[in-house]
C-alpha cells in the first residue's frame, strides 16, 4: 500500500503567515489601547456628570426646601393639585383656614367633603374671574374666604395619549377676609341706620302735612255737608299718597322676594292709574291712560305693579304745573325674537338736567329735597325683581319720560 504524505509548507509561506499574525497582533494591541483610553475618558466624564447631577439634586432639594418654607410662611392658604386632582402640596395656613388639623387629605373630592367648599363649582367659573367669596360655619364661628383658582403656566393640555397624571396642573389660593367682611357689614349697618334716621326725619314732614290737610278736609265735611264730595276727593288723594309713602318704606327695607304669577299687565297698570287719579285731580293735572289693546301677560305681582305706577305717576304729577298733563301708554315690542312689554309715563313738567337724571333712581336722592327720595328707588328694585328695566329721559322745561320694560310671556 502506498501512502501519500501531506505537503510540508514552505518556509516562505510560514514566514508570511507569521508576519500577518504579528501585524494583526499589533493592530489589536493598538485598538485595545485606544479602547482603554476611551473607557478611561468615558469613566472620567461619567464621574463628572454624576458629581454635577449630585450637586443639581442637592440644589433642587435646597430650592424645594426653600419653596416649602416660603409656602409654609405665606399668610394665605395654598393648595397645589396635579392633573388627577390629587393634592400635591397644602400649606399650614390652608389647613388652619379649613380647620383640617393633621388630617390626611389626598384628593380635592375628599377636601370638598371635609370643608364644605364646592371646589368643582368654583373651578368652572370663567378664567380671569374675580375671587369667589365663600362663607363657612366652622368650629371657630363664621368665616369668609376669598378663593381663587389658576391653571399653572405650562400645564399640559388634556390628552387621551398623555397618561401622566403626576404633573402639576392648578393652584388654589385662599385668603381670610372675615375681618374686612365683618367691617363691611358693620359699615352697612351704620349706613342703614343713618339712612333710616334721615328718612324718618323726612317722612315725619312728608306724613305730617297730608295728615293736617286731611284733618282740615274732615272738618270741612262736617261743617259743609253739601260740599262733601269735593272734600272727600281731597281726603282720598291724601290717603293714597300716605299709603304710597308707607309702602315705599316697607318695600325698601324688606328682604323678602315677590311672589310672581301670570298677570295681564294692562289691567294692572290701569288699576294703578285709577288709584293715583285723585292725586292728579287734586293737583289740577290731566292724567290719561292709553293701551294698544294687546293681551300682553307677564310674570308679575299686582300689588308691586300698582306701587310702581303710583310712584312714577305721583312723581310726574309733583313736577308738573297745574294745567299740565301726564300720559301713561303701553305697547309690546319684539327685540331679537324676545317680546317685551313697555309702559311709558310722560309728563309736561319742568324736566331735569342730565346730572339729576343719572341719580333719580338712587335711594335717598331728591332733586328738590322736599321728598324722601324713595319712590323711584323702590320702582327700580321692584322692576328688577320682575326681570325688567327702568329708564329715564328728560329735558329741562320740556318734561320727563320714564319707560318701564317687562319680559312678556
C-alpha positions in Angstrom: 0.0 0.0 0.0 1.2 3.4 -1.0 0.6 6.3 1.4 0.9 9.9 0.2 2.3 12.4 2.8 0.7 15.9 3.3 2.7 18.6 1.6 5.0 20.4 4.0 4.5 24.3 3.9 7.4 26.1 2.5 9.4 28.3 4.8 8.2 31.3 2.8 4.6 30.6 3.5 5.3 30.2 7.2 7.2 33.5 7.2 4.3 35.3 5.5 1.8 33.8 7.9 3.9 34.8 10.9 4.3 38.3 9.5 0.5 38.7 9.1 0.0 37.3 12.7 2.4 39.9 14.1 0.7 42.7 12.1 -2.8 41.6 13.3 -1.5 41.5 16.9 -0.1 44.9 16.6 -3.4 46.2 15.3 -5.3 44.5 18.1 -2.9 45.9 20.6 -3.4 49.4 19.2 -7.2 49.0 19.2 -7.1 47.8 22.8 -5.0 50.8 23.9 -7.5 53.1 22.1 -10.4 51.3 23.8 -8.7 51.6 27.2 -8.2 55.4 26.6 -11.9 55.7 25.5 -13.1 53.8 28.6 -10.9 56.0 30.8 -12.3 59.2 29.2 -15.9 57.9 29.5 -15.3 56.9 33.1 -14.0 60.4 33.9 -16.9 62.1 32.0 -19.4 59.9 33.8 -17.8 60.7 37.1 -18.0 64.4 36.4 -21.6 64.2 35.3 -22.5 62.1 38.4 -20.9 64.8 40.5 -22.8 67.5 38.6 -26.1 65.6 39.0 -25.5 65.2 42.7 -24.9 68.9 43.0 -28.0 69.6 41.0 -30.1 67.3 43.1 -28.7 69.0 46.2 -29.6 72.4 44.8 -33.1 71.1 43.9 -33.6 69.8 47.4 -32.4 73.1 48.7 -34.8 75.0 46.4 -37.6 72.7 47.3 -37.0 73.1 51.0 -36.8 76.9 50.5 -40.0 76.9 48.4 -41.7 74.8 51.0 -40.6 77.1 53.8 -41.9 80.1 51.8 -45.2 78.4 51.2 -45.5 77.4 54.9 -44.8 81.0 55.9 -47.3 82.7 53.5 -50.3 84.4 55.1 -52.7 82.8 52.6 -53.7 79.2 52.1 -52.0 77.4 49.2 -53.3 74.2 47.6 -51.5 72.6 44.6 -53.1 69.9 42.5 -51.9 67.5 39.8 -53.9 66.5 36.7 -55.6 63.7 38.7 -56.8 66.3 41.2 -54.6 64.8 43.9 -53.2 67.2 46.4 -49.5 67.7 45.8 -49.0 70.4 48.4 -51.0 72.1 51.1 -49.5 74.7 53.4 -50.3 75.2 57.2 -52.4 78.3 56.6 -54.7 76.4 54.2 -55.1 73.7 56.9 -55.9 76.4 59.5 -58.4 78.2 57.3 -60.3 75.0 56.6 -59.7 73.6 60.1 -58.2 70.4 58.7 -55.7 69.9 61.5 -53.4 67.0 60.8 -56.0 65.1 58.7 -54.6 63.3 55.7 -56.4 64.7 52.6 -55.2 63.3 49.4 -57.8 64.5 46.8 -59.9 67.5 46.0 -63.0 65.5 46.3 -62.2 64.4 49.8 -61.3 68.0 50.7 -64.7 69.2 49.4 -66.4 66.7 51.7 -64.5 67.9 54.7 -64.6 71.6 54.5 -68.0 72.5 52.8 -66.3 74.3 49.9 -67.6 73.3 46.5 -64.2 73.5 44.6 -65.7 71.8 41.5 -68.3 74.6 41.1 -65.6 77.3 41.7 -63.3 75.7 39.1 -66.0 76.0 36.4 -66.1 79.8 36.7 -64.7 81.7 33.7 -60.9 82.2 33.5 -59.8 85.5 35.0 -62.9 85.8 37.1 -62.7 87.8 40.3 -62.1 85.9 43.5 -65.1 83.9 44.8 -66.4 84.7 48.3 -67.2 81.6 50.4 -68.7 81.6 53.9 -68.0 78.7 56.2 -69.6 77.8 59.5 -66.7 76.2 61.4 -65.9 75.5 65.0 -64.4 79.0 65.5 -67.6 80.6 64.1 -68.5 82.0 60.7 -65.5 82.6 58.4 -65.4 84.3 55.0 -62.8 83.2 52.5 -61.8 84.7 49.1 -61.0 81.7 46.9 -59.1 82.0 43.5 -58.2 79.3 41.1 -55.5 79.4 38.4 -54.1 76.9 35.9 -50.3 76.8 36.2 -48.3 78.2 33.3 -47.1 75.4 31.0 -49.6 72.9 32.4 -50.2 70.3 29.6 -53.4 70.2 27.8 -55.7 67.2 28.5 -54.9 64.4 26.0 -56.0 60.8 25.8 -52.5 59.9 24.8 -50.9 61.6 27.8 -51.4 59.4 30.8 -49.0 61.3 33.2 -51.3 62.4 35.9 -48.5 63.4 38.3 -47.8 66.7 36.5 -48.8 69.9 38.3 -52.0 71.3 36.9 -53.5 74.0 39.1 -53.2 76.1 42.2 -55.8 77.4 44.7 -55.3 80.4 46.8 -57.4 81.0 49.9 -57.5 84.3 51.8 -59.2 85.0 55.1 -61.4 88.1 54.6 -63.5 87.7 57.7 -62.3 90.9 59.3 -63.0 93.0 56.2 -66.3 91.3 55.7 -67.4 92.0 59.2 -66.2 95.6 58.9 -68.2 95.9 55.7 -71.3 94.5 57.4 -70.9 96.9 60.3 -70.5 99.8 57.8 -73.6 98.7 56.0 -75.5 98.5 59.3 -74.3 102.0 60.2 -75.2 103.3 56.8 -78.7 101.8 57.0 -79.1 103.3 60.5 -78.0 106.7 59.2 -80.2 106.5 56.2 -83.2 105.4 58.3 -82.7 108.3 60.6 -82.6 110.7 57.7 -85.6 109.1 56.0 -87.5 109.2 59.3 -86.9 112.9 59.6 -88.2 113.5 56.0 -91.1 111.1 56.5 -92.2 113.0 59.6 -92.6 116.1 57.4 -94.0 114.1 54.4 -96.7 112.5 56.6 -97.4 115.5 58.8 -98.6 117.8 56.1 -101.1 115.4 54.4 -102.4 114.5 57.9 -103.0 118.2 58.7 -104.8 118.7 55.3 -106.9 115.6 55.9 -107.9 116.8 59.3 -108.9 120.1 57.7 -111.0 118.4 55.0 -112.7 116.2 57.6 -113.7 119.4 59.4 -115.0 121.0 56.2 -117.1 117.9 55.5 -118.6 118.2 59.0 -119.3 121.9 58.6 -120.4 121.9 54.9 -122.1 118.5 54.2 -123.4 119.8 50.8 -119.8 120.1 49.6 -118.8 116.7 51.0 -118.0 115.2 47.6 -115.3 117.8 46.9 -113.6 117.4 50.2 -113.8 113.6 50.1 -111.9 113.7 46.8 -109.1 115.5 48.6 -109.2 113.1 51.5 -108.9 110.2 49.1 -105.9 111.8 47.4 -104.2 112.3 50.8 -104.9 108.8 52.0 -103.5 107.3 48.8 -100.4 109.5 48.9 -99.8 108.4 52.5 -100.4 104.8 51.5 -97.7 105.1 48.8 -95.2 106.6 51.2 -95.7 103.9 53.8 -95.4 101.1 51.1 -92.2 102.6 49.8 -90.6 102.5 53.2 -91.8 98.9 53.7 -90.6 97.8 50.2 -87.2 99.4 50.5 -86.4 97.7 53.8 -88.0 94.4 53.0 -85.7 91.4 52.2 -88.5 89.1 51.0 -88.9 88.2 47.4 -92.0 89.0 45.4 -94.4 86.2 44.5 -94.9 86.3 40.8 -97.7 84.8 38.8 -99.0 85.3 35.2 -101.0 88.6 35.1 -102.4 90.9 32.4 -100.1 93.9 32.6 -102.6 96.4 31.0 -105.2 95.7 33.7 -102.7 96.2 36.5 -101.4 99.4 35.0 -104.9 100.8 34.5 -105.8 100.0 38.1 -102.6 101.8 39.2 -103.6 104.8 37.2 -107.1 104.8 38.6 -105.6 104.6 42.1 -103.5 107.7 41.6 -106.1 109.7 39.7 -107.4 111.5 42.8 -103.9 112.9 43.4 -103.8 114.2 39.8 -107.2 115.8 40.2 -106.1 117.5 43.5 -103.0 118.9 41.7 -105.0 120.1 38.7 -103.1 117.8 36.3 -104.7 115.9 33.5 -104.0 112.1 33.7 -104.6 109.9 30.6 -104.1 106.2 30.0 -103.8 104.6 26.5 -103.5 100.9 25.8 -102.9 99.3 22.4 -105.4 96.6 23.5 -103.0 93.7 23.3 -103.5 90.9 25.8 -99.9 91.1 27.0 -99.1 89.0 30.0 -96.1 88.9 32.3 -94.9 87.1 35.4 -95.7 89.8 37.9 -97.1 90.9 41.2 -100.2 93.0 41.1 -99.5 95.0 44.3 -95.9 95.7 43.1 -97.1 96.9 39.7 -99.6 99.2 41.3 -96.9 100.6 43.6 -94.6 101.2 40.6 -97.3 103.1 38.7 -98.2 105.1 41.9 -94.6 106.1 42.5 -93.8 107.1 38.9 -97.1 108.9 38.2 -97.1 110.7 41.6 -93.5 111.9 40.9 -94.6 113.1 37.4 -97.6 114.9 38.9 -95.4 116.5 41.6 -93.1 118.1 38.9 -95.9 119.2 36.5 -97.6 122.6 36.9 -101.4 122.8 37.2 -103.0 122.6 33.8 -100.3 120.2 32.5 -100.7 116.6 31.7 -99.3 113.1 32.4 -99.8 110.4 29.9 -99.4 106.6 30.5 -99.2 104.4 27.4 -98.4 100.7 26.7 -97.1 98.7 23.8 -95.4 95.4 23.1 -92.0 95.2 21.3 -90.1 92.3 19.8 -86.4 92.6 20.3 -84.2 89.9 18.8 -87.1 87.5 18.9 -88.0 88.3 22.5 -91.3 90.0 23.4 -91.1 92.9 25.9 -94.0 94.8 27.3 -93.3 98.5 27.8 -95.1 101.2 29.9 -94.2 104.8 29.2 -95.1 107.6 31.6 -94.5 111.1 30.1 -95.2 114.4 31.7 -95.2 118.0 30.5 -93.4 119.2 33.7 -90.2 121.2 34.3 -87.8 118.4 33.2 -84.4 117.7 34.7 -80.7 118.2 33.7 -78.6 115.1 32.9 -76.7 115.4 36.2 -80.0 114.8 38.0 -81.4 112.1 35.7 -78.5 109.8 36.4 -79.2 109.9 40.1 -83.0 109.8 40.3 -83.1 106.0 41.0 -80.7 106.3 44.0 -82.3 105.7 47.3 -82.5 109.0 49.3 -81.8 111.3 46.4 -84.3 114.0 45.8 -83.9 116.7 43.2 -85.8 119.3 45.3 -85.0 117.9 48.8 -88.8 118.1 49.6 -89.4 114.3 49.4 -87.8 111.2 51.0 -86.3 110.2 47.6 -87.6 106.6 47.9 -90.2 106.3 45.2 -88.1 105.7 42.1 -85.5 103.7 44.0 -88.3 101.3 45.1 -89.5 101.2 41.5 -86.1 100.1 40.3 -85.9 97.4 42.9 -89.4 96.1 42.2 -88.9 96.1 38.4 -85.6 94.2 38.8 -87.4 91.5 40.8 -89.7 91.2 37.7 -86.7 90.8 35.4 -87.3 94.2 33.9 -85.6 97.5 33.5 -86.5 101.2 34.1 -85.0 104.1 32.1 -85.5 107.9 32.2 -85.1 110.6 29.6 -85.7 114.3 30.3 -85.1 117.8 29.0 -85.3 121.0 31.1 -88.6 122.8 30.5 -89.9 120.1 28.2 -90.8 117.3 30.5 -89.7 113.8 31.5 -90.3 110.3 30.2 -90.0 107.2 32.3 -90.0 103.8 30.5 -90.7 100.5 32.2 -89.8 97.2 30.4 -91.0 93.7 31.4 -90.4 90.3 29.8 -93.6 89.2 28.2 -94.9 85.6 28.3 
